[in-house]
Amino acid sequence: MATAKKAPAKKAAAKKAPAKKAAPAKKAPAKKAPAKKAAPAKKAPAKKAAVKKAPAKKRAPSAAFMKAMTPSDALAAIIGKGPYPRTEVTKRVWDYIKKNKLQDEVNKRMINADAKLKEIFKKAQASMFEMTKMINDHLK
């Protein structure tokens, strides 16, 4: 029986030998892989050229934003008299806020109202998102 046990051991050794030969065969295709990666690099510039063509269209401004609006007296004290488009009104209010350093130091989204802005905000502090809504109430 001892000889019977040795025979399977030889078969196991014989099975392991081909497995060792298979491992080097797997390494050989790995050398070919970098050659495949080089090919897509040539295609990338072609895609960039297609992207450059897309921004040729210019976006037209919305007529609603460009319509001249007359500010109330309280708002005119901040931005000045005269009809302005909504975009210009917001820009001038932000210029006033930055000039007078009314933006909160800790939370930049909050605006601390001074005497002129309290007439518009009707509170001591407002967020920049609420600000545009409150300004709309002062435009005709």
Helices and strands as residue ranges (DSSP letters): H 2-53, G 54-56, H 63-66, E 68-69, H 73-79, E 84-85, H 86-99, E 110-112, H 115-121, E 125-127, H 128-136
